[in-house]
């Protein structure tokens, strides 16, 4: 055996065995079964703790020690059944058959030895039968699953009977189903099975079958024995044995074997059930950790779908979330392999064919054992996933429908059963709360983001208000001295008109005049930026406004021939809701920015088109483009990359766009250059569908 055992585990197993048995280690008895206590007539406290050899007849001790020596020297050696004589049972000297089996310890020390005991009868025939049954029963103790118990019992009984078969009996309708068998065994008579199960004793049935009779049976008579195999849960079974070695005198021996077999099956069932529950608890713990460790809804739903497939032994699992506004269940997650497709699924809550919709409408679990027999289903989805059985559980949080979780079975039709339904509903309850928490977290996160955006906007507006106020003050204070400076420069020109020094003084006055004009332009920009915008909005034809703006921009250049502005307006462009004066100012600023990006001349492209409900105007230059990192700051007031720029032109464009409810953006142009994109709303009822 590969499993390592602890002493407590083996003590528990031995004490529950229905046969006389003892657990030995280092020659001392650690535990005995109730059956051994009853047979020996000695209290458990007297037997446990004693030296094992002290309880054996003196004349038999050397044989047992010799066998134990061989066992200790050869790790692969398991002693065969050993017959001992001279053991006193019920006040009489009787023969005894013992069978030893080793179990590896968890602590790595000496192995544990399980010793089973069987009182023997005098006849050699009975002795051989008893030895064989004891050997089979001993082998059953090494099994860990019901399938292993069936296989071990059938293989061990081959030497005792010509045929053996397990039949499961259904008390509800009296039907019997074959579980495991050697050879072809006809189903037993119902009356014999019910008698064996009712009285809990083997029932014998002599039969004569010349075609298949045992050749060694007198007169071709073959005895059929029905052994009751009672389970702790589920339907009982009966083991049918056919052979000539069985006689009614063996009823006690066979009854004991039947109890051993029942105990082995029940132990295997309990082990399997424990392992299954451990797996379930492990998966539930993993799911709980996932749902508790994140508030990201897709992660939670995907983990839940994968866990449901494992926990319920299903083929696929799906989660749909309820859209209350549209009264629709929308695919949100599925088990691995179908996630991308299932997110496109949408099912109306009033769909009469959908199992998912029925669970959502009724807010109750819907079980479908056979999809075809139901007659109604979403056949496109049923065919896609090969579904034969369905289980849909509503996700409810605070009596509100959150969604529905569904698992399916594509391997066979399936009756889900109360245990599976209860587990699915428990997971659905936990999942509904997790979904609700994730949604609340997402809503809170959006509220925080909105609050942060509002705060940033308020700070921005306060800064702009302060900047505007300061700009107005500075512009006012600067403009008056500028007027004086302009007048002074004009007067000096007149005074020096006939002076021989006029040529030299004229160049200096020209420089002073240019700088005064530059300061005046800066003051004008400051006033434009700081002055509150008062929009006069009306539906306007975009084409003429663009054409006028391009002409004005080119006329302001000292040598317009160096630049080429190509204007393209989409045919049938709807009218836009805008302030014509401010729109021309924004577009003129964008055009001047594009023209100044190519001081030696070049081509600028202006393209107007519709983009859903919005007007889109692209202004592209073929200049050197923006340096990395500048796009985020280019619309800030007073930020400029030009030697003589004010840094207010693009800031004014953004302000005009935002006051119109639109936006302006910048991006590198394909190839070379920069593209500025201005978006404004069309007039109501004139926008194009996207």
C-alpha angles and dihedrals in degrees: 000000000000097000116095114219133210122219093246092053093052093044089056092048096047095049091054095050113114091217132072104273142151135196114225132188128168089358092301127113110238100177141357133199123249089246092060092048089052095047096044095046090221125119118254091242090059095050102040113078095023126118109269094223093055089068093054123086109264092240091056100046096085091054093051092045090050091052091047090051091055089049093052093048096048115045091196095051118106113183116238120239109293127208116217127189134202098043111141113232122172089350093306133101104247138173116253132199117209129188123194127204128178126225121194113239124234091226093058095240131114114335122254116245121211110205118193120195129206126184109227131215122226102251117094090222092053091044093056092048092049092048091051094048091047090051091050091047091050091052090053090065089067094058125099105184136048091243090055091050092053092046094046093048094047093047092046093050094054091091093051104046141021093232138015131179140171117223124189113219123210111208090195096069104001093245123147129209125196113241107172132350148166110225125339111320120182115229111266123247112272093229092055092048093049091048092052092047094044097048094032092224132109115271118212125211119182111210135180116215109163093188094057103016119140107259091220095051114104109252091357091288115156120191117222115202124195112204117193113231107193120194131204089234137006129032118331123245137213126215111215116203123187121194148105097250095074123092132174088250088070094064094110093047093048092043089055091049090049090054090049090050092048090049091049092050092046091048090049090048091050091048091049091045091049092049090048092050090047090053090048092049091047092051092044090050090049090049091047091051091050095048092044094045098055140033094198104120099210091052092050094048095046091050091048092052093050091048093048092056091053098040096047096034089235132154099233139356131205139187124205122186123214120245101200094189093056094030088229135132109224126198110252107163144353140181118284116299101033105053100110094048097043093055086068094057119108124178126186114235090231094052103132095202101050120096089201092054091048091053090048094048097045094034087221135111114269119206121194114186095181120018094197092052090052090061095205124081145120091274095189090060093039090054093044094055098030091235120187101164132024138197119189123186123185119234107227127180119179089345091303123121109244098169143290132274117208134186126189140196118221099171099067144334110287141198102214098206132207096279094054092044092049091050092047091049091049091052091045090053092052091044093050091055091047091051091048091049092048091051092048090049091049091049090049091048091051090048090052091047091049091047091050091049090049091049091049090049091050091050089047092050091047091050091048091047091051090045092049092049091048091046092052091051093047093045091050093048093046099044096063094053088045090057090052090048092051091050091047093051090049092050093049090052091054093045094051096043093105097026116112088227091059095103094059094039092047093062091050092049090049090055091048091049093050092050091048090052090050090051090048091052089050091051090049091051091048091051092047092051096044096043113096111249116241107195121212098193125190137146106279135186105243099204098065092044091053093047092050092048093050091051092050093049093051093046090057091060119094092224110018093174091080092066133061120200114195113198122197122181120186114243116257093013109176122237117270128226102237150121104262096207094050092042090055090048093051093046092045090053090051092048093048090049090052093046092048089052087067104044092172093053134263144148128306120192123207116189126180120193143148121263108186108294092348140082113234122200118184121195113191130184130187097222129124093288130227123313114241112277097020097097092076093055104033094097094049116113115262093009110129140153094201123098093229100026124124096210091228104095097081092036088058090049092054092047092051092047094049093046087055090052091252137102144231125217139179130213138164112270120237107270102358138348136033135287122210114196122201118192124191132166123262119236112277112280094012102083120108123239113254 
